[in-house]
Amino acid sequence: MTPRQLWDERVRIINEHRWADLADLYAEDAIVEMAFATPEPFRISGRQALAERLTSMAQGPLRFEVHDAVIHETADPETIIVEYRYLGTNTATGQTGEINNIQLFRSRDGELVETHDYHDHHAIGLLLGR
């Protein structure tokens, strides 16, 4: 798949709340960096570690829908940058909110090999009641 096709598949999986299935889009040795995560930035190395984190997310109360995506092609055909927002819902409380995001996606041989995720973790925390 191209980076754009990987993005489209990612959106479909998230909108269907199938978080655990997202790991299938990533290479075995993929790297995911979350520079704005709270309480501190972190890095996930490898598909297995990512699958564990995504499975944990799937069990939580948050549901997201991707909206207003703007995809920026780059000079590197394996890389795109996407600006978008989540419309989020906390299914336990009914609270809703918007989360702004920017992600860099680097793919190779039809799999994501690296992402840099810049999510508004403060907005996610508010949605969780933190």
Secondary structure, DSSP 4 states (H G I P E B T S, - for coil): --HHHHHHHHHHHHHTT-GGGGGGGEEEEEEEEETT-SSS-EEEESHHHHHHHHHHHHTSSEEEEEEEEEEEE-SSTTEEEEEEEEEEEETTT--EEEEEEEEEEEEETTEEEEEEEEE-HHHHHHHTT-
